[in-house]
Amino acid sequence: MKSHDFASLLCSRLCHDLLSPIGALNNGIELLSDEHDPEMRARCLDLLGESARASANKLKFFRLAFGAAGGFADEVDTREARVAIEGLFGGDGRIQLGWMVDEPTMSKSALKVLLNLVLLAGDALVRGGRLDVGAERHDDGLDIVIRAEGGRIVLDPELKKVLLGHTDEESIAPRAAAAWLIHSLVVEGGGEVQVADSEEGVLLFGASLPA
């Protein structure tokens, strides 16, 4: 896939994800301008605050997951990833988060793989549940494991095909931009992506990145 084609997919995905909270901000401002009841104005301000926080949390996450976060340094502090994940998925209590990453830093590409796998797993928890994030470094490289568990898990078959490289590059939809980025980064690094979704209520993603 050409770089400009992937950029278009990514832009479409970002616009889709940001449309809801930013649209809520716009609606809240319009309601506030027409509302004179103090109690309703207070409620409008609460909604505006929630939408603003949601937008900021999404942007912080996308900055790390898709952008050039960390400047020109090769390694990125994994605490930034944890904060971004907690902001995106841990704010409303719908998803419980487990963090099992002892490494203080990761390469930018490894961190992008981890964050994008978390994004796919979190999106699959349509009714909430638990999301565990793990990574372990060893002599041969780095292993990343993301485990999602919930009452209902929905993984788009197209995303699974893209993750595993079983698809035509030219037919990839914007919703699969994160999956394509994971596949590309892992394959370029000589690694492998694994998906296990045969157990009811459990979804496992794995990525092995050679040293």
ABEGO torsion letter per residue (X at the ends): XBAAAAAAAAAAAAAAAAAAAAAAAAAAAAAAAABABAAAAAAAAAAAAAAAAAAAAAAAAAAAAABABGEABABBBAAAAAAAAAAAAAAAGABBBBBBBABABBBAAAAAAAAAAAAAAAAABAAEEBBBBBBBBBAAEBBBBBBBBBABBBBBAAAAAAAAGBBBAAABBAAAAAAAAAAAAAAAAGBBBBBBAABBGBBBBBBBBBX
